[in-house]
Amino acid sequence: MSQKELHVISGGKHTWSEIAKIAAQIHPYVTAIHIREKTKSLDEVFIGVQYLLEQGIPAKSLYVNGLPSIALALQTGGLQLPGTTPSLVIQDEFCRGIQRIGVSVHHADEAKWREKEGADYVMFGHIFATNSKQGVPPRGLEQLKQLVNHVNIPVIAIGGMTPARVKSVLDTGASGIAVMSGIWDAADPLGAVLAYHDELQ
Ligand SMILES: Cc1nc(C(=O)O)sc1CCOP(=O)(O)O
């Protein structure tokens, strides 16, 4: 079986030095560490990502959430765009210099539309109930399977992912998972990553 993807999403609760320390341990075992620091300014994220690079985190392991200019300028491994992103952004010449672009989606038709626009992968969630996404019911494995069958690009499942749930998620045909609290809230983030990694083999 080909290697499945493991995306780790930062949750805005750690300092850059804490992110660097955890990223240094986990990057060999993950596809990407997404820098999703919604409350920080563009300048703060730019300086933060630069700091992670200086600390030896490989650029290819870092995906920037929502800030194309940083992904382009620092040549990170990817860019994750929110579902509200206008079509123009992905199709812009500017984005061609970005290594890999993923878009968050919440419906199969949206995923197809993003595929046509040129997204390299889509992220779909939330699959299971999670404290990280409250107020909206989870979409569940059946919707994930339908979405996977609707597109030809990789689908990354997010929301409530635990190592014990990985097999049921992969059985839908999903290409991998994305995890926030399961890593950043863990007493041992590296141990948590290895547990997900084992299930994804
Ligand atoms: C950042 C994010 N996006 C989602 C979506 O549905 O698009 S769910 C989510 C949070 C996932 O956190 P956890 O791994 O702690 O459940």
PDBQT file of the ligand as one rigid body, heavy atoms in Angstrom, charges set to zero:
ROOT
HETATM    1  C1  LIG A 301      -9.114  22.793  11.549  1.00  0.00    +0.000 C 
HETATM    2  C2  LIG A 301     -10.293  21.966  11.295  1.00  0.00    +0.000 A 
HETATM    3  N1  LIG A 301     -10.974  22.026  10.110  1.00  0.00    +0.000 NA
HETATM    4  C3  LIG A 301     -12.027  21.215  10.104  1.00  0.00    +0.000 A 
HETATM    5  C4  LIG A 301     -12.977  21.107   8.974  1.00  0.00    +0.000 C 
HETATM    6  O1  LIG A 301     -14.001  20.443   9.142  1.00  0.00    +0.000 OA
HETATM    7  O2  LIG A 301     -12.691  21.672   7.934  1.00  0.00    +0.000 OA
HETATM    8  S1  LIG A 301     -12.188  20.310  11.536  1.00  0.00    +0.000 SA
HETATM    9  C5  LIG A 301     -10.833  21.053  12.202  1.00  0.00    +0.000 A 
HETATM   10  C6  LIG A 301     -10.323  20.767  13.567  1.00  0.00    +0.000 C 
HETATM   11  C7  LIG A 301      -9.755  19.398  13.718  1.00  0.00    +0.000 C 
HETATM   12  O3  LIG A 301      -9.279  19.277  15.004  1.00  0.00    +0.000 OA
HETATM   13  P1  LIG A 301      -9.123  17.902  15.799  1.00  0.00    +0.000 P 
HETATM   14  O4  LIG A 301      -8.059  17.114  15.136  1.00  0.00    +0.000 OA
HETATM   15  O5  LIG A 301      -8.716  18.404  17.160  1.00  0.00    +0.000 OA
HETATM   16  O6  LIG A 301     -10.458  17.235  15.821  1.00  0.00    +0.000 OA
ENDROOT
TORSDOF 0
